[in-house]
């Protein structure tokens, strides 16, 4: 049995559809109480654990960094230590926000980190806790997660595109939109392989291709959904937020492909699936 922490999040909801998966939500294992997460692992004794839960409110984390650190760092650390004690693999989802976002070259997993805000800092601490745990683990950094569930860019654009004739959208942040379904499949695949090949543990990247700007992503959403909303490119400086976003969220996913045989998915295909599920394809 694969134990998944997370129940209502985008990736967790997709993992729940896969075979031999048990998802636990906040009612069973509240990540703000890390020892409860460890207890769940010891009680359920799964064959592998995937952590798909996190504090993801990027702007709110600037005011709630202490809570974000418990959820994003202390809890994964407790999970990983429990996995080490039981000798089972641990897969942990992380983020492009651990990088400073400068330059235009895709980030490799082994490059120096430099988070710009509280969310990125707490996720980086989570990675460090997992690595220090002694567990066989894989950390999978991803970016720009979208699905038919929860709050995400696709659903926001569909709502705003129906309300307005034109939108101004940031065009200097570049990354790879990634379907939650593809992330779930990748985590499941990696989890299964780690049991037989623990030497494959480490830090990996996984994001959709091709890289694009938020503005171009919006145009793709509107084109497929038949909306006529016009998109105007603006710099991030014209859309200030409490937390600074990285401009360069490109991720080099080469080692994920060579180690696990997982290729970067085309986000346009994933977007069609999402829009179809939402009934938004025209």
LUMDO-729972 format. One line per field, with one value per residue: residue in one letter; residue number from 1; x, y, z of N, C-alpha, C in turn. Coordinates in pm, 1 decimal. Each point is the difference from the previous one (the first is absolute). Layout:
BEGIN
rest <- [a,...]
nr <- [NUM,...]
n_X <- [X,...]
n_Y <- [Y,...]
n_Z <- [Z,...]
ca_X <- [X,...]
ca_Y <- [Y,...]
ca_Z <- [Z,...]
c_X <- [X,...]
c_Y <- [Y,...]
c_Z <- [Z,...]
This chain:
BEGIN
rest <- [x,x,x,x,x,x,x,x,x,x,x,x,x,x,x,x,x,x,x,x,x,x,x,x,x,x,x,x,x,x,x,x,x,x,x,x,x,x,x,x,x,x,x,x,x,x,x,x,x,x,x,x,x,x,x,x,x,x,x,x,x,x,x,x,x,x,x,x,x,x,x,x,x,x,x,x,x,x,x,x,x,x,x,x,x,x,x,x,x,x,x,x,x,x,x,x,x,x,x,x,x,x,x,x,x,x,x,x,x,x,x,x,x,x,x,x,x,x,x,x,x,x,x,x,x,x,x,x,x,x,x,x,x,x,x,x,x,x,x,x,x,x,x,x,x,x,x,x,x,x,x,x,x,x,x,x,x,x,x,x,x,x,x,x,x,x,x,x,x,x,x,x,x,x,x,x,x,x,x,x,x,x,x,x,x,x,x,x,x,x,x,x,x,x,x,x,x,x,x,x,x,x,x,x,x,x,x,x,x,x,x,x,x,x,x,x,x,x,x,x,x,x,x,x,x,x,x,x,x,x,x,x,x,x,x,x,x,x,x,x,x,x,x,x,x,x,x,x,x,x,x,x,x,x,x,x,x,x,x,x,x,x,x,x,x,x,x,x,x,x,x,x,x,x,x,x,x,x,x,x,x,x]
nr <- [1,2,3,4,5,6,7,8,9,10,11,12,13,14,15,16,17,18,19,20,21,22,23,24,25,26,27,28,29,30,31,32,33,34,35,36,37,38,39,40,41,42,43,44,45,46,47,48,49,50,51,52,53,54,55,56,57,58,59,60,61,62,63,64,65,66,67,68,69,70,71,72,73,74,75,76,77,78,79,80,81,82,83,84,85,86,87,88,89,90,91,92,93,94,95,96,97,98,99,100,101,102,103,104,105,106,107,108,109,110,111,112,113,114,115,116,117,118,119,120,121,122,123,124,125,126,127,128,129,130,131,132,133,134,135,136,137,138,139,140,141,142,143,144,145,146,147,148,149,150,151,152,153,154,155,156,157,158,159,160,161,162,163,164,165,166,167,168,169,170,171,172,173,174,175,176,177,178,179,180,181,182,183,184,185,186,187,188,189,190,191,192,193,194,195,196,197,198,199,200,201,202,203,204,205,206,207,208,209,210,211,212,213,214,215,216,217,218,219,220,221,222,223,224,225,226,227,228,229,230,231,232,233,234,235,236,237,238,239,240,241,242,243,244,245,246,247,248,249,250,251,252,253,254,255,256,257,258,259,260,261,262,263,264,265,266,267,268,269,270,271,272,273,274,275,276,277,278,279,280,281,282]
n_X <- [83.6,-36.1,65.8,-105.2,86.0,-126.4,-108.1,7.8,131.8,53.0,122.3,-35.4,-81.6,109.6,81.0,-107.3,14.8,122.8,44.8,-55.8,-82.1,54.8,-94.7,80.9,-108.9,-34.9,-116.2,82.8,58.2,-9.3,43.9,-90.2,-21.9,126.8,-3.7,-114.5,69.7,99.1,-91.6,-53.4,124.5,32.4,-117.9,6.4,128.3,1.5,-4.9,-65.6,61.0,-106.5,76.4,-130.9,26.1,-44.8,68.8,-97.7,-50.7,54.6,-101.8,-92.4,88.0,-4.4,-126.4,2.2,121.1,-29.7,-126.6,37.5,88.0,-97.6,-87.3,82.8,42.3,-60.9,-116.7,49.6,69.4,-112.1,-65.1,102.5,6.9,-132.8,11.2,97.2,-77.0,-93.5,99.6,-83.8,-16.7,50.1,-112.5,70.9,-111.3,88.5,74.6,-27.1,-84.1,66.5,-19.6,106.7,-5.3,131.2,42.3,41.1,100.9,-51.3,-62.5,123.5,-29.3,123.4,-72.9,75.8,-61.4,-112.8,-87.3,-102.5,-72.1,-97.3,-85.7,83.3,16.2,-130.8,-22.1,95.2,-48.7,-114.1,56.4,55.6,-120.7,-53.0,91.7,-23.8,-113.3,78.6,-114.9,-31.8,39.2,-106.9,67.7,-125.8,85.0,-107.8,-82.1,-63.5,-39.5,-62.5,-131.1,-93.4,88.3,-60.0,86.9,-5.4,104.7,-16.1,-38.7,106.6,74.2,-54.5,15.2,125.0,33.2,-84.0,74.2,115.1,16.1,71.0,120.4,62.3,92.3,62.6,100.6,54.2,-101.0,104.3,-86.8,-15.3,-115.4,-46.4,-54.4,-90.3,-72.7,77.2,-11.6,-128.3,-8.6,70.8,-68.3,-109.5,46.0,40.4,-113.3,-57.0,73.9,-24.2,-111.6,13.8,8.5,29.0,93.8,-123.2,4.6,-59.8,48.6,-124.4,-6.5,-120.9,-7.2,-111.2,-16.1,34.2,113.4,-71.1,-56.2,-35.8,44.8,105.3,15.1,-27.0,82.4,78.7,-26.0,11.4,108.2,36.3,-27.2,53.8,74.9,-58.4,22.9,30.8,123.3,29.2,122.9,29.0,90.8,72.2,78.4,-80.2,41.0,16.1,72.4,-59.0,-6.4,130.6,-41.5,54.3,88.6,101.8,-108.5,86.1,-39.0,124.2,-73.5,122.1,41.2,-115.0,30.5,127.7,-42.4,-112.0,52.4,-5.7,-68.5,44.7,-112.7,-68.6,18.9,16.5,55.9,75.5,20.7,10.5,71.7,67.7,13.0,31.3,77.8,39.3,-8.5,128.5,11.4,35.6]
n_Y <- [-120.0,95.7,54.3,77.3,94.6,34.8,76.2,128.8,-8.8,77.3,-18.1,23.6,88.1,26.3,6.2,56.7,34.3,-6.0,-116.4,-67.3,105.1,40.3,91.2,72.5,54.0,126.4,-62.0,-65.4,95.7,83.3,57.2,71.5,-132.2,25.9,-10.0,61.6,69.6,11.3,28.8,76.7,34.3,14.2,62.5,69.2,21.9,108.6,-28.2,115.2,115.8,68.9,106.8,10.4,19.2,124.4,95.8,29.6,65.8,22.0,80.0,-83.7,-79.7,116.4,-18.9,-119.1,54.4,28.7,26.2,78.0,40.0,2.3,52.3,92.4,10.6,39.8,12.6,47.6,76.1,20.0,24.5,70.7,53.6,9.3,46.7,78.8,23.0,10.7,71.1,105.2,5.3,121.1,41.4,109.1,71.1,60.6,109.2,64.9,30.4,-114.9,36.2,75.5,-81.3,12.1,74.7,-73.6,-53.4,-112.6,-2.0,-41.5,-124.9,-2.6,95.3,104.0,-10.8,69.5,-55.9,58.1,-98.8,19.1,-6.3,63.4,86.8,-6.0,8.7,91.8,52.9,-16.6,46.3,96.2,11.3,-10.8,79.0,70.6,-48.5,-27.7,50.3,-110.9,99.1,58.2,110.3,27.9,86.6,75.3,38.5,111.5,-53.4,-74.5,11.7,-92.7,-15.5,47.4,82.4,40.6,20.2,-125.3,-35.3,68.1,-44.7,-118.1,27.4,48.2,-102.1,-57.7,68.6,-13.7,111.6,48.9,-55.8,55.7,-76.8,-39.2,58.6,47.4,-72.1,-82.9,-95.9,-116.2,34.8,-52.0,-96.1,19.8,-37.0,78.3,94.5,-28.0,-9.7,113.8,54.4,-48.3,38.5,116.5,9.3,-49.9,85.8,93.0,-72.2,-10.8,132.5,-22.8,-50.7,-8.1,-4.7,115.1,107.6,16.4,29.5,60.1,40.5,64.3,-38.4,103.2,54.4,77.4,113.7,64.7,105.0,-70.1,-38.9,123.7,39.6,-96.9,41.8,129.1,-35.4,-86.3,98.9,54.9,48.1,115.6,-28.5,127.9,-47.0,88.8,-7.0,-31.9,82.1,-79.7,101.0,-31.5,-111.5,96.7,-89.1,-40.9,-111.5,9.9,-1.9,-121.1,71.5,-72.3,-63.6,17.8,-126.1,-34.8,-73.4,22.1,19.8,64.3,45.1,32.0,42.4,65.4,53.0,107.1,20.8,119.6,14.8,-6.8,120.4,11.6,-120.3,29.8,115.8,-70.3,-87.7,102.2,66.1,-117.9,-25.9,123.6,-67.7,37.9,-118.1,90.6]
n_Z <- [0.0,-82.5,101.2,-24.2,34.6,26.7,-5.3,27.0,11.6,-93.5,48.3,125.3,-55.8,-71.1,104.1,53.7,-126.8,49.7,-47.0,101.6,-3.2,113.5,-19.6,75.0,48.2,18.0,-24.7,-81.1,-70.2,99.4,-112.2,66.2,5.4,-26.3,133.8,-28.3,-87.3,87.8,90.9,-96.6,-28.2,128.3,4.9,-113.9,28.9,-76.5,-129.7,-12.5,21.7,-39.8,13.9,-16.5,130.0,4.1,59.7,-85.5,105.5,-119.3,-24.2,41.5,-61.0,-65.3,38.5,-59.1,-0.9,126.1,-34.8,-102.0,92.3,89.8,-86.3,-45.9,125.6,112.3,-62.8,-115.7,85.2,71.1,-113.6,-45.8,122.4,-2.2,-122.7,46.6,104.3,-95.0,-54.7,-12.0,-132.1,-22.7,-58.2,-23.4,-11.8,-78.7,-8.3,-111.0,97.8,2.0,-127.2,-27.8,-104.7,12.5,-99.8,-102.7,65.3,-48.8,116.1,27.4,31.5,-53.3,-58.1,36.7,116.5,3.7,82.4,-63.8,50.9,87.7,-99.9,-81.9,99.2,26.8,-129.5,-4.2,111.7,-66.2,-111.1,72.9,55.4,-120.0,-52.7,111.7,-47.6,-103.0,-41.8,-63.5,-76.8,-53.5,-25.2,-30.1,-54.8,11.7,-97.7,30.4,114.0,-89.0,16.9,-3.8,100.0,107.2,57.0,-125.4,-76.6,-36.5,120.5,43.6,-99.9,22.4,129.0,-3.8,-80.2,86.1,87.7,-67.4,-70.3,101.0,2.3,102.2,-59.3,108.3,-65.5,113.7,43.6,-10.3,-35.0,60.9,-56.8,112.8,-70.4,96.9,-103.8,-76.3,92.8,13.4,-131.7,-5.4,100.8,-55.3,-118.0,48.9,68.1,-108.8,-71.3,93.1,7.5,-132.5,-8.9,127.5,-79.5,-49.6,130.4,30.9,-58.9,-42.0,-129.2,1.9,-125.9,-34.0,-125.1,-80.0,42.8,79.9,-35.7,111.3,-67.9,-42.4,125.2,37.9,-95.7,45.4,122.9,-36.5,-68.2,94.1,85.4,-109.5,98.7,-11.7,125.7,-14.1,-25.0,93.5,-54.0,126.9,53.0,76.3,-35.4,-101.6,58.1,90.8,67.0,113.2,-71.7,-8.6,-125.4,-18.1,-69.4,41.7,-39.9,-99.6,-17.9,22.9,-80.1,-47.0,126.3,0.6,-121.0,24.2,119.1,-23.9,-109.6,80.3,-109.0,-38.8,65.4,-111.0,52.0,-132.1,0.8,105.6,-63.3,-111.0,70.7,53.5,-113.3,-49.9,105.9,-24.5,-114.8,-14.7,-60.7,-91.8]
ca_X <- [-83.6,68.4,-63.7,13.1,-43.0,-72.7,-126.7,-77.6,87.9,-9.0,71.9,-57.6,-126.8,34.8,59.1,-108.0,-60.3,93.4,-20.9,70.0,35.3,-80.2,23.7,-43.6,-18.9,29.1,-73.7,74.8,140.1,14.7,141.7,45.7,41.7,84.9,10.5,-117.9,32.9,89.0,-80.8,-82.7,86.2,27.7,-123.7,-49.9,108.4,-10.8,122.0,66.3,-76.0,10.7,-53.7,-58.6,-64.0,91.3,-52.3,29.7,-46.0,129.4,-2.9,-36.2,115.1,84.3,-45.3,-16.2,115.9,18.5,-92.0,45.0,118.5,-43.6,-66.1,85.8,133.6,0.4,-83.1,71.0,112.5,-53.0,-40.8,118.2,65.6,-81.6,29.2,133.7,-11.1,-69.8,69.2,-83.5,35.5,-79.4,-0.5,-41.5,-16.4,50.4,-40.6,98.4,19.7,123.4,103.5,-9.3,-74.8,74.9,49.4,-95.9,36.0,-76.4,69.2,30.0,-25.9,116.9,45.3,-24.5,-133.5,-2.4,-141.3,-25.8,-104.4,-25.3,-41.8,118.1,89.7,-52.2,8.8,140.6,25.7,-60.3,92.7,116.8,-41.8,-16.4,133.6,69.2,-76.7,52.2,-93.8,8.8,-97.0,8.4,-62.2,-39.2,-37.3,-84.8,-35.1,-121.4,-89.9,-137.7,-88.1,-142.1,-41.3,65.0,26.4,120.7,0.4,-96.3,-135.6,-9.1,-12.0,-134.1,-93.9,22.4,-23.3,-144.7,-48.9,65.4,39.4,146.2,74.2,143.9,57.1,146.1,65.3,143.8,21.9,1.0,7.6,-69.4,-127.7,6.7,-126.2,5.1,-12.0,132.8,83.1,-43.1,50.9,145.1,25.9,-37.0,101.6,124.7,-19.4,9.5,137.3,91.4,-1.3,91.2,127.1,19.1,111.6,-50.8,-48.3,67.6,-83.7,-34.2,-89.3,-106.0,-91.7,-53.7,71.4,119.3,-4.8,-73.2,-34.8,-138.5,-83.3,-17.6,-83.4,-137.1,-45.5,-30.1,-126.4,-110.0,-13.7,-63.5,-135.0,-81.3,-24.4,59.0,65.9,131.1,104.2,107.8,117.2,52.1,106.8,-40.0,-1.3,-132.6,-95.3,69.1,-59.6,77.3,117.9,66.5,2.2,118.8,-22.4,41.2,-43.1,32.2,62.9,67.9,-58.0,75.9,28.8,-125.2,-20.9,103.4,-5.2,-130.0,-69.3,-116.4,24.2,-81.3,-127.4,-42.4,-107.4,-117.0,-83.6,-58.6,-100.2,-119.3,-67.5,-58.4,-113.3,-105.1,-60.0,-77.0,-103.2,31.7,51.9,-99.2]
ca_Y <- [120.0,128.4,99.0,136.5,109.9,92.6,-58.9,96.3,74.0,-37.7,-124.6,-106.3,-45.7,-85.7,-122.4,-81.6,-77.5,-105.1,-123.5,-29.7,126.5,44.0,141.7,47.6,144.2,70.7,-60.2,-116.3,36.2,144.2,29.0,96.7,-81.5,-96.5,-132.3,-77.3,-55.3,-113.8,-106.2,-60.7,-90.2,-117.0,-76.2,-56.7,-80.8,-11.5,-42.0,123.8,119.9,118.2,120.4,90.8,108.3,111.1,136.6,52.7,138.5,67.3,135.2,-7.0,-52.6,111.2,35.1,-122.2,-84.3,-101.7,-109.9,-59.0,-82.1,-125.0,-83.4,-26.1,-47.5,-90.0,-118.4,-92.9,-58.2,-105.2,-109.9,-65.7,-75.3,-120.2,-90.3,-55.2,-98.2,-118.5,-47.5,15.3,120.2,121.2,92.7,131.3,98.6,133.1,110.1,88.0,118.5,-10.4,70.7,146.4,38.7,89.1,-60.7,-60.4,-141.0,-88.6,-38.5,-140.9,-36.2,17.2,139.4,68.9,55.7,137.5,40.2,143.8,29.1,-93.9,-129.1,-68.1,-32.0,-113.0,-120.1,-39.0,-63.3,-132.6,-84.2,-28.1,-93.2,-131.1,-52.8,-30.4,-100.1,-134.1,-80.6,-5.4,102.9,78.3,131.8,36.1,141.0,24.7,141.0,47.2,-115.5,28.0,-116.0,37.1,10.7,100.6,132.6,3.3,100.6,-33.7,30.9,146.1,58.3,-29.2,89.3,139.0,10.6,7.3,125.4,117.2,-6.0,9.3,-18.5,25.5,-116.0,1.4,-69.2,-17.5,-122.0,-110.0,-131.0,-110.2,-42.8,-143.8,-62.2,-76.8,-142.1,-45.2,-3.5,-118.8,-118.0,-2.2,-38.6,-141.0,-76.6,9.7,-74.3,-142.5,-34.1,16.2,-120.1,-98.4,62.7,112.3,84.1,104.0,112.4,127.5,115.2,-1.5,104.6,-45.9,108.3,-10.3,63.1,83.9,112.7,114.6,101.9,-6.2,62.3,-95.8,-107.9,50.6,-2.0,-138.5,-34.1,67.1,-54.8,-131.3,10.8,81.0,134.0,106.9,94.0,42.6,-0.8,97.1,-34.7,100.8,-50.9,-29.5,125.2,59.9,-84.0,-28.2,-94.4,-2.5,-85.2,13.0,-123.1,-15.3,25.8,-118.1,-124.9,-111.7,-111.0,-100.6,-127.4,-106.1,-116.5,-72.4,-85.0,-102.9,-91.1,-66.6,-13.6,89.0,116.6,118.8,-7.3,119.6,60.6,27.4,-120.3,-1.2,106.6,-49.2,-91.9,78.9,76.5,-97.9,-39.9,115.2,32.1,132.8,-7.4,41.7]
ca_Z <- [0.0,-4.2,86.8,-50.9,85.5,-84.3,-45.2,-79.2,-89.6,-141.2,-28.4,82.7,-60.0,-114.0,54.9,56.0,-108.5,-39.3,77.2,125.2,64.8,115.0,26.6,130.8,4.3,124.0,110.6,47.1,22.6,-17.0,-18.6,99.1,115.2,-71.5,60.9,-40.0,-132.1,23.8,61.0,-104.6,-77.4,84.1,19.4,-125.7,-56.6,-145.4,-70.1,-41.1,37.6,-86.4,62.6,-99.1,75.6,28.8,15.1,-133.3,-15.1,-14.7,56.6,142.0,72.5,44.3,134.9,79.2,-31.6,103.9,-30.4,-126.3,26.6,62.4,-101.2,-116.2,37.2,115.4,-26.4,-89.4,71.5,87.5,-87.6,-54.6,107.2,23.4,-112.4,23.4,108.7,-51.3,-118.8,-119.8,-76.5,20.1,-113.9,49.6,-106.8,31.9,-87.5,-64.5,84.5,78.1,-75.5,-2.4,-119.3,-88.8,-123.2,-92.8,-16.2,88.6,122.4,23.1,140.3,86.2,2.6,126.5,20.0,50.1,-1.3,9.6,97.6,109.3,-53.6,-51.1,111.4,76.7,-83.8,-1.6,128.7,-8.9,-75.9,83.6,104.3,-63.5,-29.4,125.6,74.5,-17.7,-79.0,-146.2,-36.7,-123.2,6.5,-135.5,-13.3,-115.0,-15.0,-66.6,3.0,-42.0,-11.5,-0.2,140.3,82.2,-56.5,-81.5,-105.8,-105.7,45.5,13.6,-134.4,-52.3,68.1,-41.5,-144.0,-21.1,55.9,-57.8,-140.3,-9.4,124.6,-2.0,69.4,11.0,-111.4,22.2,77.5,-96.4,63.9,-65.6,58.9,23.6,40.0,124.3,-34.3,-41.7,120.4,74.4,-70.0,17.5,138.8,13.5,-72.2,76.8,124.4,-28.9,-37.0,113.0,81.7,-58.3,-35.2,92.6,-43.2,-88.4,78.8,-20.9,-31.2,-142.3,-49.4,-89.4,-38.4,-134.2,-111.1,7.4,92.9,-54.4,100.0,44.7,-102.6,-108.9,53.1,-3.7,-140.1,-33.4,66.5,-68.4,-135.4,6.1,56.4,-89.6,54.0,-81.1,89.8,-47.9,102.0,-15.2,80.8,91.7,87.2,137.8,76.5,-10.5,72.8,125.9,94.3,125.2,-17.9,-129.8,-78.8,-85.3,-142.4,-75.0,62.8,-89.4,70.7,-81.3,43.3,-67.4,84.1,24.6,-117.3,-11.8,114.2,15.9,-128.1,-0.6,-84.6,27.4,-71.5,-72.8,80.4,-83.8,6.6,133.4,6.2,-68.4,92.6,108.8,-53.2,-30.8,127.6,49.0,-96.8,-54.0,-137.2,-101.3]
c_X <- [87.7,-78.1,29.6,-48.4,-58.3,-124.2,-75.3,85.8,-4.5,67.4,-59.2,-128.2,25.1,63.3,-107.0,-65.0,86.7,-15.4,83.6,49.3,-96.5,37.2,-49.8,-4.4,30.4,-70.5,72.6,144.7,18.3,148.5,52.0,37.3,85.8,4.6,-119.2,23.6,90.3,-76.8,-85.3,80.9,28.2,-123.3,-40.9,102.8,-13.9,129.7,82.1,-89.2,26.0,-58.8,-45.8,-70.3,103.2,-79.0,38.9,-48.5,122.7,1.7,-27.9,116.3,92.8,-37.7,-9.9,116.0,20.5,-90.0,42.5,121.1,-36.6,-55.1,96.3,135.3,-4.2,-78.6,67.0,120.7,-42.9,-44.3,121.1,73.4,-77.0,24.4,136.8,-5.0,-63.6,65.0,-83.8,33.5,-99.2,15.4,-62.2,-5.9,49.6,-26.8,117.0,31.2,121.9,115.0,-25.5,-71.7,70.5,45.9,-109.6,26.3,-83.7,83.9,20.7,-22.9,116.7,47.4,-33.9,-141.5,11.3,-140.6,-18.7,-100.0,-19.7,-39.0,120.4,96.3,-48.2,3.5,144.6,38.5,-59.3,88.5,117.5,-33.3,-15.4,137.4,72.2,-62.8,60.9,-90.7,44.2,-107.3,22.3,-75.1,-28.2,-45.7,-82.3,-42.8,-137.8,-105.6,-143.0,-78.7,-143.4,-51.2,70.4,15.4,130.3,-19.8,-104.3,-141.1,-18.9,-18.7,-137.6,-103.5,14.6,-27.9,-147.5,-56.5,51.3,37.1,151.1,61.8,146.5,65.2,152.6,64.3,149.5,31.2,-16.7,14.5,-76.6,-129.0,-3.7,-133.0,19.5,-9.7,135.3,94.2,-33.7,54.8,151.0,36.1,-26.2,106.4,131.6,-9.9,15.5,143.3,94.5,5.3,99.3,138.8,25.8,113.6,-44.8,-56.5,81.2,-100.4,-18.3,-94.2,-102.0,-93.7,-44.9,83.9,-100.6,-15.1,-69.9,-19.2,-143.2,-93.5,-26.1,-84.1,-146.7,-56.0,-35.9,-132.0,-117.7,-22.5,-74.4,-143.2,-91.6,-33.3,74.0,71.4,141.2,99.0,107.8,113.7,38.1,116.0,-52.5,-10.8,-135.5,-108.4,65.1,-79.0,84.3,127.8,56.5,1.3,129.6,-34.7,33.1,-35.7,22.9,73.3,61.1,-41.8,74.1,18.6,-125.3,-27.8,102.2,-8.8,-128.7,-75.6,-124.0,33.5,-85.3,-131.0,-29.9,-118.2,-125.0,-94.2,-68.0,-109.3,-129.1,-78.9,-70.8,-124.6,-116.7,-72.7,-88.4,-114.4,23.3,56.0,-111.8,33.2]
c_Y <- [125.9,98.7,138.7,98.0,108.1,-68.1,93.3,81.0,-54.7,-133.9,-115.8,-55.0,-88.9,-130.8,-94.7,-89.7,-118.3,-122.4,-6.1,125.6,27.9,144.6,35.6,152.5,57.0,-62.6,-120.7,33.5,147.5,34.1,108.0,-68.2,-114.3,-139.5,-88.0,-65.2,-122.3,-118.0,-72.0,-100.1,-127.2,-87.7,-74.6,-88.8,-20.7,-51.8,119.8,117.3,110.2,118.4,97.8,116.9,108.1,125.6,72.1,143.0,91.2,138.1,-2.4,-49.4,110.3,44.0,-123.1,-96.5,-110.4,-120.9,-70.9,-90.6,-132.2,-95.4,-42.6,-59.1,-102.7,-128.4,-96.5,-65.4,-114.1,-121.2,-80.3,-81.0,-127.6,-102.8,-65.6,-109.8,-129.9,-57.2,6.2,130.8,114.2,90.2,130.7,99.4,136.0,94.2,74.2,122.2,-11.5,71.8,150.7,51.6,97.4,-75.9,-56.6,-148.5,-86.2,-46.1,-150.6,-33.0,28.4,144.1,65.8,58.6,142.6,54.0,147.4,35.4,-112.2,-139.0,-79.8,-39.8,-123.0,-129.5,-49.1,-68.0,-141.1,-96.9,-42.2,-99.8,-141.5,-62.4,-45.2,-118.1,-139.4,-90.9,-7.7,93.9,52.2,129.8,42.0,145.9,18.2,146.2,17.4,-110.4,41.2,-130.5,49.5,23.8,116.2,134.6,-3.1,96.2,-28.8,41.3,150.2,65.6,-26.6,92.6,143.8,20.0,8.8,133.9,123.8,-21.5,-1.7,-16.1,36.2,-106.3,3.1,-84.8,-21.2,-111.1,-118.2,-132.3,-103.8,-34.6,-152.4,-52.2,-80.5,-149.0,-57.6,-9.5,-124.3,-126.8,-13.3,-45.3,-148.3,-89.1,-1.4,-80.3,-149.9,-41.0,6.7,-124.0,-103.5,57.6,121.7,93.8,112.6,120.0,125.8,109.6,9.2,115.1,-59.0,115.5,-19.2,75.0,39.2,109.5,118.2,103.3,-22.4,57.6,-96.7,-119.6,41.9,-2.0,-141.9,-45.2,59.9,-57.7,-133.2,5.6,87.9,137.5,104.5,104.7,31.7,6.4,101.9,-37.3,116.5,-60.8,-24.4,126.1,69.4,-84.9,-41.2,-94.4,0.0,-83.1,18.6,-135.9,-8.9,26.7,-123.2,-126.4,-119.4,-107.6,-98.5,-137.6,-121.4,-122.7,-79.9,-95.9,-113.3,-103.4,-81.6,-20.2,85.9,125.2,118.1,-8.4,131.8,62.3,27.4,-120.1,-9.5,103.8,-42.2,-93.0,76.5,74.4,-91.9,-41.7,110.9,37.4,131.9,-1.2,37.3,-61.4]
c_Z <- [0.0,85.6,-53.5,105.3,-89.7,-53.8,-93.5,-96.8,-141.6,-29.6,78.8,-61.4,-120.7,48.4,52.2,-104.7,-42.5,90.3,127.6,71.7,114.5,30.0,139.0,-0.8,136.7,119.7,59.2,34.7,-34.6,-8.2,94.7,131.6,-55.4,59.8,-35.0,-136.6,13.8,57.9,-104.2,-81.7,79.0,16.2,-126.8,-69.6,-152.0,-61.1,-44.9,40.1,-102.6,74.7,-107.2,68.4,30.5,32.1,-128.2,-23.3,-0.3,64.8,150.0,85.0,48.8,140.8,91.3,-21.6,103.3,-25.0,-127.9,22.6,65.6,-105.7,-110.8,34.6,113.3,-27.3,-98.0,66.3,90.2,-81.2,-47.2,106.5,32.9,-110.5,17.2,105.6,-47.5,-125.4,-125.9,-70.9,23.7,-121.8,46.0,-114.7,47.3,-117.9,-63.0,85.5,91.1,-70.2,-2.1,-124.6,-90.8,-124.7,-87.4,-21.9,94.4,119.1,6.4,147.7,94.6,10.5,134.1,5.9,53.2,1.0,29.7,110.0,98.5,-51.6,-48.2,110.3,76.3,-79.8,-8.0,131.7,3.9,-76.0,87.6,110.3,-55.0,-26.9,126.2,74.5,-3.2,-80.7,-145.2,-52.3,-141.6,24.1,-143.1,-2.0,-126.6,-2.0,-62.0,-11.6,-35.1,-9.3,-8.3,140.8,69.1,-68.5,-78.4,-117.1,-108.5,41.8,19.0,-135.5,-60.3,62.5,-48.7,-148.5,-34.1,45.5,-74.5,-145.5,-16.6,138.5,-22.0,87.4,-9.7,-109.5,21.8,100.2,-95.0,74.3,-78.1,71.5,10.8,51.0,127.8,-27.5,-40.7,120.2,82.2,-63.1,19.0,141.4,21.7,-63.5,77.0,128.6,-21.0,-30.6,119.3,87.9,-48.2,-27.5,88.8,-38.7,-92.7,76.4,-25.6,-30.5,-151.5,-33.9,-95.6,-29.0,-143.2,-101.9,-108.8,106.4,-66.6,110.4,46.1,-105.6,-115.1,43.9,-3.2,-142.1,-43.0,60.4,-75.7,-139.7,2.2,50.9,-84.7,52.6,-82.6,84.1,-50.2,115.1,-35.3,94.4,91.0,79.0,140.2,84.7,-5.5,67.4,132.6,90.5,127.7,-9.2,-140.6,-70.0,-80.7,-146.1,-83.8,77.7,-91.3,79.5,-99.5,52.9,-56.1,87.2,34.5,-114.9,-5.4,112.9,3.7,-131.0,-10.7,-79.9,44.5,-79.3,-72.5,75.0,-82.1,-2.3,136.0,14.5,-68.8,91.8,112.0,-47.7,-36.7,126.6,56.2,-94.3,-68.9,-141.8,-96.9,-135.2]
